[in-house]
Amino acid sequence: MDLPYLEASLGFMILMHIFETYLDCRQHAALKLPSLPKQLEGVVSQEKFEKSRAYSLDKSHFNFVHGTVTILVDIAVLYFGILPWFWEKSGDLVSFVGLNAENEIIHSLSFLAGVMIWSQIMDLPFSLYSTFVIEARHGFNKQTMWLFFWDMIKAIFLSCLLGPPIVAAIITIVQKGGPYLAIYLWGFMFMLSLVMLTLYPIIIAPLFHKFTPLPEGELREKIEKLAASLKFPLKKLFVIDGSTRSSHSNAYMYGFFNNKRIVLYDTLIQQCKNEEEIVAVIGHELGHWKLNHVVYNLIILQTLTFLQFGGYALVRNSKDLFQSFGFGSQPVIIGLYIFQHTIMPLHKLLSFLLNLVSRAFEFQADAFAKKLGYREALQAGLVNLQVENLSAMNTDPWYSAYHYSHPPLVERLAALEESDSKKED
């Protein structure tokens, strides 16, 4: 008896969409609350709260529409057999241009090129509306239409440059991997991730942003002093022109071993009221490094990746799986795609658990920055970044627990205060 893989996948997709829509409705109701959380009263002005609420509600409406359209398209693609039809037509295209459609690598690249074009067409209206209507309406969008499309062209070019050799390597590994397929796939993806982590900040990121050294001055001195006190091997300190595209702010660090770099968005520097707030935010980020969160996340991710490839290796030759989705043959790329659909329930569960871990790490990094003496500066910085980015002030606990990788602001402020209260008691 053939197992109903397709029907099970469709059923779970529908059930998850219903559940996530319910969470969206709960969050929407929280966003509509007319008053600030008690912890933020007197800290955030009513004017900023109203702006934040308007922005959050706009995004909530947009995400509901976008999510509904996306799930309907995904269901239609699977239910009406568009995927196997598209695979067949991509093979016809390969033959039409005089290439060998029996070559799985060439056939797969043709298929993926068509999928990329389709995805760009489907997502473009939503991207344009999000950027030039919602983000612009609330004062965040800074990029021109030309810059928007130029970034898109560069992203497509990178996909065309990097995608074919990666796809070819994956297909070759699956075809020749034998009983050690999962190990070979994991090893390849691990090495690829290291290469991309090396190339992205040096070659890829500069294609989209301008990196300049942080100018000499008190801010640079304070960050370097903090890094030195923690024995963080800081080699370079950059500012990037995030303001050319958006008013949203960020900061991150990267690099291996004794070659670390810290990157500040110029918007972060503009939004924090003083240098102490910026240094406190950096202290939080360095807390992730000092507490080995980066290493723990890497171990967790690599373990899950290996287990996923192990599961795929068990079912990659299952005729029932392919036939359930309408395929007579067993292409590697298609097998990986439909395997992801069949384990979607596990993905959702793992995503939720990873969010729990991430939120715990955020609390620990906040506590680390506090131990460095930056409690008040960090609290002020978190509030300012929340206000300037018009992030949601009111959040539904179920929604945030399911979706957020970072704790809501009120929870972070309460945690920073709580340890002080315990000491006083």
N, C-alpha and C positions, 0 to 999 in steps of 0.2 A: 504494500500500500504506500503510495506516494505521500510524503509529508507535506502539509500545506504551508510551506515557508512563506510564499507570497501573501497568502491570506492572513497569516499570523503577523507579518510585518505591517500590512495595511491596518489591521485591527489595532496594533499597538500604537501606530502613528496617530490614528484617530483618537484613541483613549488619551494619549499624552497631550494632544492638542487641546482636548476638552479640559484636562487637568490644568494645563498651563494657562489656558484662557481664564479658568476660574481664579488662578493666582493673579493674573493680570487685572481681573475685575476687583479683587481685594486691594491690589496696589493702587488701582485707579481711585478707589474709594478713599484710601489713605491720602493720596495726593490732593484730593478735593477738600480735605479738612481745612477750615478757614483760619486756624490758629497754629502757632509754632508749638513744637514739643516743649514741655516745661523746662527742660534742661537748656534750651536755647533762648528762652525768654530773657530779654535784656542783653543778649549777646549778639543776636542777629536782628537787624532792623525790620520793621514790618514791610517797608518798601522792597528790600532785598528778598524777603520771604515771598511776597506776591509775585515778583519776577521769577523766582525759582519755581513756584507752583505753576505759573503759566507755561514755563519752558518744559517742566516735567510732564504736564498734562498734554502738551502738544506732542511730545515724544511718545507718550503712552498711546494716544490715538494712532499715531503713525505706525508704531510697532504692532498694534493690533491688526491694522490693515495689511501691513507687509507680511506679518506672520501667517495671516489667513490665506493670502494669495500664494505664498510659498508652499504651504502645506497642500493646498488644492492642486497646484501644479505638480508637486511631487507624487501625490496620489494618482493623478491622471497619467503621469509618465509610467508608473508601475502597473496600474490597473489595465490600461489600454494597450499594453505591450509596446510602448513607444521606444523603450530601451533596446530590445532586440531588433526592432525595425531600423533604428538609427545605426546600430552596429552593422546591419546588412548594407545599408546605404553608404556608410563610410567605406566599406569594402568595395562597393561599386565605384566610388569616387577614385579609390586607389587604382583600380583596373583602368578606369577612364583616362587617367593621366599617364598610363603606361608602366605602372609599377606592379609589383607582385603582391596581390591581395592575400596570398597564402602565407606571406611573411607576417607573423603575428605582431612584431614590433612596428612595422610600417602601418599595418591595419589599426593597431591601437593608437598610434600617434594621430592618424586621420580621425579616429573616433573622438579622441580627447580634444583635438583642435575644434571639432564641431561643437563639443560640449562647452568649451571655453567661449566660443562665439555666442552660443545660445544663452549661457549664463550672463555674459556681458549685456546682451540685448534685454534680457529679463530684468536685470538688476539696475540698469542705467536710469530708468525713470525714477526709481526709488532713491538712488544715490543723488540724482540731481535735485529732487524735491527736499531730501534731508539736508543737503548742503546749502542750496540757494534759496530755500524757503524757510525751513525751520531754524537752521543755524543762523541764517542771515537775519531773520525776524528778531532773534534774541541777541544779536550783536556778536556772534561768535565767528561766523564765516569771514575770512579775509582774502580768500583766493578768488581769482578771476575765472571766468569760464575757460579761458585759454589754458591757465595753469591746471585746472581740473582735468581737462582732456590730455594735456601734456603728461601729467602724472599717470594717467590711464595708459597712454601709449608706452611709456617707459616700463610700466608694470607688465604689459602684454609682451613687450620685447624681452624682458627678463624671463618670463615664463617660456617663451619660445626658445630662448638660449639655454636655460637650465633644465627645462622639462624633458626634452628628448633623451639626453644621456641618462637621466635618472630613471625614466620609464624603461628604457632599453635594459638598464642594469637590473631592475626589479624583475622584468619578464625573464631575463636570462637566468637569474638566480632561482626563480620558481621552476623553470623548465629543467634545470640541472641540479637542483638542490638535494634531491633525494631525501633520505631520512633525516638529514641535518638541515632541512630547509629553514625551520624557524630560527636556528642559530645563525645561519648565513644572512637571512633577511634582517635579523636584529643587528648583527654586526655591521652590515652595510648602512642601515639607517642611523646607527650610532655614530659611525664615522662621518656620514653625511651631515648629521646635526653639528658635529664639531667643526667641520669645514664651513658650514653656513654661519655658525656663531662667530667664526673668525672673519669671514668675508663680509657679512652683513654690515657691521659698523665701519669697516674700512672702505668697502667698494660700493655696496648697495645703498646704504643709508645716505651717503653724500650725494647720490643722484637725486634725492628728494629734499634734502635739507643742507644748509650751509653750516659747517662746523668751524667755529673760531675759538681760539684759546680764551679762557676767562681772563679778562684784563687784570694786571697787577693792582692790588689794593687790599683793603681790610677783609673783604669777603673771601678772596682767594687765600689770604693768609690764615683766616679762621678755619676754612675747610681743610687746608693742608696740615694745619696744626692738629685738628681733630683726627684726620687720617693717620698722622704720625703717632699720635697717642694710642691708637688702636692697632698700630703696626700694619695698617692697610697699605699695600704696596702701590700707592697712587703714582702713576707715571704722567698722565695727562688729564687736564680739566677743561672741558669744552662747554661752550654755549651754542645752541642751535637756534635757527630762526623759525621757531614754531609759529611765530606771529604772522608769517607770510601766508599761512593757510588757516589758522584758527586761533582763537583767544584761549582755548583750553590749555592747561599747563601739565607738565610732567617732569620727571627726573629719573634717571636710571644709571646703572653702572654695568660694565662689561669687561671682558678680558680674562685671560687664563694666567694662573700662577702669579708671578711677580710682575705682571704687566697689566695692571688694572687702570681703567679710565672711568671718570664720572662725567655724565652729561646732564646739563641743566637746560631746560627750555627757557628762552628769554621771557616767555610769559610768566614762568614761575617767579623769576626775579622781579618782574613788574608787579605781580599780585601780592607777594609777601610784603608786609609793611616795613620790615627791617631785616638786617642781615642775620640776627639771631634766629628768626623764624626759618630762614633758608637753611642755616646750619643745623637746626633742629630736624628739619625734614631729611637732610643728608645723614644726620645721626641715626634716624630711623632706618634709612636704607643700608647704612653700614651695620646696623644691628642684624639685618638679615644675613649679611656676610659673616659677622662674628659668631652668630648663633648657628651657623652651618645650614641655614634654611635652603640656600642654593644647592648644596650637596644633597640634602634630603629630598628636595624636589626632583633633582636629577635621578636619584636612585629609584624613587617612586615611579617616575615617568618611564624609565628604562625597563623596570620590572613589568609594568603594565603593557608596554610595547612588546616585550618578549612573549608574555602570556597571550597577547592578541595574535601574534604571528603563530604561536603554537596552536591556537584554536583554528586559525585559517588552514594550517598544514593538515589538520585532521579532516577537514571537509572540502578541500580544494578539488578533489576528484569525485565529489558526490554528484552524480547525474541528476538525482532528485532535486538538489538545490538549484542547479542551473535550469532544469526543465520547468520547475515551479515558476521561475521568472521569465519563461518563454525562450530559453536558449537551447539549441540543439548541440552546439559546441561548448567548449569550456575555456574561453579566453581568460588569461591571468587578470587583466585589469577589471573585467566584468566580475570575476570571482571575488576579488578584493572588495568591489563596490557592494555586491549583494550580501557578502559576509557581514559588512558593516551594518546593513539593514537588519540582518537576522539577530545580531547581538545588541541592537539599539537599547533594549531594556537595561542591559548591563552597563552600557555607556552612560545612560541617565543616572543610574545608581552611583557609579564611580564618580561622575561629575559632581554629584551632591556631596559625596564623601571627601573629594578633593577640595571642595569649597570650605568644608569644615576645617580641614587641615590648614588651608590658606588663611582663614580667619584667625585661627589659633596663632599662626606665625605673625600675623599683623599685630595682635595684642602683645606678643612677646617682643617684637621690634619696638613698639611704642614704649613698653616698660624699660627696654634697654636704653632708649634715648632719654628717658626720664632719669635713669641711674647716672647718666652723664651730666645731669643738671639742666636738662632742657624741657622740663615738664611744662612750664608756663609758655615758653616759646613754641613748643610743639602744639599745645592746645590752641594757641592763637593762630599758628600756621595752618592747622587743620581747619579751623573755622574760616579763615580767610580764603583758603583754597575752595572750600565747600561753597562759600558765598559767591566768590568770583566766577566759579564754574557753574553756578546756579544748580548745583546738585540737589536732589530731593531731600527736603528736611524731614518730612513724615514718610515713614516706610512701613509697610505691612510686615510683621515678623515672619509669616509663612513665605511670602514672596522673597524677602531678603535672604532667608535661610536657604532657599532653593537656588536662587540666582546669583547672589553676591559672593564674590571671592574676598571682598573686604568688608569688615563690619560697618554698619551705619555710624555716622558721626556721633550720635548721642551715646552709643555704646562705647565708643573709643574714649570719649571725654569722661564718661562715668568710670571706666576702668582706670584711667589715669588718676582720678580723684579717689577712687576706692582704696588704693594702697595707702594713700595719705591718711584716710580716715581710720584704717586699721592700725596704723602706727600711733595715732592719737589715742585710740582706745586702749 
